[in-house]
Amino acid sequence: MLRPRAKVVEPVEDYKLVVTFNNGEKKIFDVKPYFNYPIFKALEDEKMFKTVHIGGISVEWLNGADICPDELYFDSKPIVQ
């Protein structure tokens, strides 16, 4: 089985991402724990954080930071409605 791919990403408050995957799941991913790594430090700037977009099967930012597709899917929390 192929891992789900990110289809839509939306930055929201508190440095989180709402990600819709190609299997129909919608999840929330917290980026704050990544701020300890140099490439992600720049994302503390809200303008840079909001440059997030779909890049291949995951998400990336204009500064070159990206999240491993498996981490994005497995470390995000389902959105309950």
Secondary structure, DSSP 8 states (H G I E B T S, - for coil): -----EEEEEEEGGGEEEEEETTS-EEEEE-GGGGGSHHHHGGGSHHHHTT-EEETTEEE-TTS-B--HHHHHHTSEE---
